[in-house]
């Protein structure tokens, strides 16, 4: 790629949707400069994104095989996104290694298992609401951070329940689960700390198995489980899968709860439709996924050959990032009102959970827990209101996720 006409990505993600609109104005596929001076392609058009995400053969995930700059060691040692290239788990595997690992965890997200989890999710939500009310009662008149005090405990405890994290989280596994650390050195320390805790949990599940995903993975072993025929290749792979499930099951759900609550807090008419039962809470969540997806710009895919997408040729070895939060607002799909949140929109198509073989493995669980969490929040606190003006809310400080640093509210 040349140096001309590169769009410089804001590493802090200060204006996620504004930046997405500016990228789309250059076309559904355009060249960008990532943090650390790495050139890449950004895909923000809905149809172009689906084409890239569905093309497993020509857009691979494994940087160790398909990214020349990584293989040849020409990336700067402090490249801030290096962790996304170094990851060795289901999210960065291709072909049969990916399919085998996906089969290992797929059973945990079957319709039957999700239905069985619903009563537990409801108990988690009720407990979090009680804690939220208690916290506010201890500090009358003070704002409460809905993201930290509600969205995080709900999201982390639900995925903790699925994985088999002991009640009360005695080892602190859920405390920092899913938080995005933008400093590479701090991120490495947090990654290692969380991994060691998960290793200890895996060892405990070997001694005391339960009815949870980690116990299932342990039972499957290298030889494979009787149902799927898949098995973890090693303890390191098993721990990596558990850590991936923990992080991907926490951060997107936490952002989605926060983004959905914010959408209703800033739109009284939409809130009234949901509270009055005129629209389903599932539709509220789906419209948030379309207009304010929890993931903004996810790295990486790598072209395995020269590929033409939307009239643009992406060269072999070029890295690609997909604008998940941009695609649901694509005017080519949703018209001039694409950026407007309206639960009555008939067409809510998006790729917030991905597409193709690498699509998110747990969208049904995420949809269920967020729908329950938001509905019960507004039922418990019908006079809930923002404690600041909407334009005073800061982003997370990363262009990868699409969320707010905090969401201060008055419970009333």
N, C-alpha and C positions, 0 to 999 in steps of 0.2 A: 504493500500500500504506500502511496505517496504521502507527503505531508500536507498537501493542499486540501482545503475544505474540510478539515477534521473538526467535528463538534466535540468540545471539551466537556466531559461529564463532570458535574459537580459532585465531588466525593462525599459531601455532607448531606446530599439529598435535600437541600433546602426547599426546593419547589418541585416536588415529584411530578405533579400533573402538568404544571407549566412547562417543565423541561420536556416531558413526553410530547406535549403539543408542538413544541419547537422542533423536536426530532421528527415527528410525523410530517411536519411541513416540508421537510427535506426528502420525504418519501418513506415508504413502509420499511425500507432497509437502508441504513446510512452508516457511514464511517464515523467512528468516535475515538476519542483519546481517553483511555481509562486512567484512574489514579496510578501514579508510578510511571506515566509516559508510555504505556502499552497501547498500541493501536488495535482496534477491534471493530466489529460490526454490531450495530444495535438494530434489533428487529422490533418494531412497535406496531406494525399493521396486523390486524387479526388474522387475515388469510395467510399472510406471509409467515406469521408465527406458527400457525398450525402446520404449514408446509415444512418448516424447519424442524419442528418438534416431532413430526411423524416420520421424518426421514432418518431412521436409525443408521442406515448404511453410510450415508454421505455426511452426516453430522454426528460425530462420535463424542463421547464424554471423557475418555481417558487421556489426560494431558501427557502421561508418561509415554504414550505411543503416538499421539497425533498432534502435539504442539511442538514444532521445531525449536522455538525459543526456549522452551522448558527442557527439552531433551538435550539440547546443545549447551545449556547453562548460560545463555546470554541475558537472561532476565536479571535485573538488579536485585541484589540480595535482600533489599528492604522493600521489594515490591509488595504493596499492602494487601494484594489479593492472592498472594502465593499459597495461602492455606487452601484456597479453592482448587488449586492445581495439585497440591500434595495429597489431598484427601483420597483415601483408598477404601471405599465402601460401596454400597449398592448404588449410590447416587452418581458415582464416577466410573462404574463398570459398564462394559458393553457386552452385547451378545449373550452367550450362555452364562458367563459368570454373573451378569446382572439378572438374567431370568431365574437362575438357581436361587440367588439370595431373595429375590422378590417372592418366589414360591414359599420360601421359609416363613416370611412374615404375613403373607396374604391371608392366611386363615384367621389371624387375629382381627382382621377387618371385614370378615364375612358378615352378611346381613344378620345371621343368627347371633354372632358374638356381639355385634353392635346393639341389637335388641336387648340382649342380656345385660349390657352395660348401662342401659338407660336409667334404671332405678338408682344405680350407683352415681351416675352423673347428676341426677336430681338431688341426691343427698349431698354431693360435693357443692352444688350451687347453693343449696339452703344453708349449709355450714358457712360458706363464704359470705353470704348475705348477712348472716347473724354476726359474723366477725366484723363486717363492714359497719353495721349499725352500732356495735359495741365501741369500735374505734371512734366513730363520730360522736357518740355520747360522752366519751371521755374528753373530747375537745369541742365543746359546743360552740357553734358559730364559725369554726375553722373549716376551710375547704378540705375535702378528702380526695386523694389521688386515686381515681377509679382504675387506672391501669395497674398500679402497684398493689392496691388493696383489694382488688376484685378480679380483674382480668387475669393477672398472673396466677393467683392461687387456683382459680378454676382451671385454667389451661394446664398448668403443671401437674395438678393433682389428678386430672383426668388421664393424662398420658402416664402418670406414675401408677395409677390404678391398673392400666393396661399392661404395663411392664412388670408390675409386681413390686414396686417400691414400698417398703413397710409403712404402715400408717404412722403419721407424725414425722416421717422423713428424718430418722435419727442421724443419718450420715450427711444430711444437707445436700442430697443429690438434686432436689428440686429448687433449691434456693436461687441458683444462677442459671438454671436450665433455659436455653434458648436466647439468653441475652446476647446481643451482638456487640462485641468489643472491637472498636475501630483501630486501636493501637496494636500493631502486629505482635510486639513483645508480650503485652498483657494478654492478648488473645491466646498466644502459645502457652502461657502459664495456666490460664483458665482451662484450656483444652486438656492439658496434662492432668490438672487437678480433678476435673470431672471424670476423665478416663480412669484414673486410679480408683475413684469411688465406685464406678460401674464394675470394674474388675473385681472389687471386693463383693459387690452385690451378686455378680455371676457366681463367684466361689460359694457364697451363702446358698444360692439356689441349687447348686450341686448337692449340698448337704441337706437342704430342706426345701424341696421343690413345692410349688403351689400351682394354682390355676391362673397362670399369667404367661405373657409372651416370652419372658426370659427363661422361665422353666421349660416352655415348649422348645425353645432354641437349644437349651442344654440337653433335653431329652432326645432331640433329633440327632445331635452329634454329627461327626464327620460322615457317618454312614448313611445319613438321610432319615427322614421321618417316613413312616409307613403310608401316610396319605399323599404327600406331595412328591416323595422320592428325593427331596432336597435335604441337604445337610450343610451345616456350617463347615467351611474348609479348615478352620483353626479356631482356637480360643480368641486370637486377635480379631478374626473376622466376626465372631459372635459379639465381642465387646463393641466393635465398630458399628455393627448393626444396631445394637441397643442404644449406643450413643447417638446415632443418626435418628432413630425413632424418637428419642427424648427431645432432641433439639428441634427437629422439624415438626414434632407434635405440640411443642410449647409456643414458640415465637409466632408462627402464623395465626394460631388460634387466639393468642393474646392480642395481637394486632386487630384481628377480625372482630373480637368482642368490643375493643376500644373504638374502632372505626364505625361499627354499626351503632353503638350507643351515641357517638358524636353526630352521626347522620340524623338521628331522631331528635337529639337535643337542640339541633340547629334548624329543625324543620317541624314546627308544631303541627302543621296539617298532616304530614306523613305519620307523625307520632300518634295523632288522634285516630287515623285510619287503623293502625295496628292495635292500639289499646282498645278500640271499639269493636274489634273483631271483623272489620270490613275487609281487611287483607290478612293473609296468613303470615305468621312470624318467619316461616321459612322463606317467603317471598322477600321479606325485609333483608334477611341475610344474603339472599341471592343477588339482590340489587346492590348491596354493599360489595359483594365479590366482583360485580361488574364494574362499578364506578370507583371503588376504593380498595382494590385487592391488597392483601396484607404483604405481598412480595412485590417489589418494584422492578428491579433489573437484575436478573439472576445469571451469574456466570456458571460454567462455561460450556460451550460446545465448540468443536473444531471440525472444519471442513476436511474431509478425507480425499477430496478431489475438487477441481474447479466446478462450482455449482452456480447456476443462474436462478436467482429468486427475485421475483417482482421486477424483472428487467435488469437486475444488478448482478454482476459476477463476483462471487466470493471465492477467493483463491485457496487452493489446497494449503492447509496448515493454519489458516486465519482463525483466530478466536472469535466467537459469537456470543453476545449476551442478548437475552430475550426480555423485552419490556412487558412483564406480566400485567402490571398495573395500567399500562397504556392500551392494551388490546381491547379491553371492554369499553373503552371510550373512543374507539375508532369510528369516525363519522361515516366512513365508507360502509360500515355495517349498521350503525345505529342512527345515522342521520345527524342533523344539526343539533339535536338535543342529546347527543351521546354522552356529554359530560354532566347531565342533570340527573340527580337522584330522584327517582319516582317509582315507588313500589308497584304502581299499576302498569309499568312498562310490560308489554306482552313478550317482547324479545329481550331476554337477559343473557344472551350468549357471551361467554368470556373464556379465557384460558387460565384463570387464577390458580387452578390446580394442575396446570400443565396439560399435556396432550401426548398421545403416543405411548410407547413402552415405558418411558420414564415418568409418566404422570404420577401425581401424588397417590400413595397407596391408601391413604385414610380420609378421603373427602367426606364420606358418609358420617364418620365419627365427628369430624370438625363441624360439619353443618348441624348435626344434632346438638352438640354441646353448646355451640354459639347461640343457636335458636333458643334453647332452654335458658341459657345464662341471660340473654338480653330480655326475653319475655318476663322472666321472674324478677329481674332488676326493676323494670318499669312497673310491675305489679306491686312490688314491695314499697317502692318509692315513687308514687305517681306524680309528686311535685318536684322530682329531681331536676336540677338545672345546672348549667355551666357556671363556674365561679370566676371565669375570665371571658374576655371577648374571643371569638373563634380565631381572629387573626393574631392573637397572642400565643397561640399554641405552637410550640416548637416541634420540629421533626426529630427523628431518632438520631440523627447525626450520621446516617449512612445512606448511600444511594441504592443499596441492595434491598433493604426492607422498606415498607411503606407503612409507617405508624407514627404515633406521637410519643414524645419523650415522657409526657405525663398528661393526664386528663383530670384537672381539678374540678370538683363539683360540690354543690351543696345538696345534701340528701333531703332537707326539709322534712 
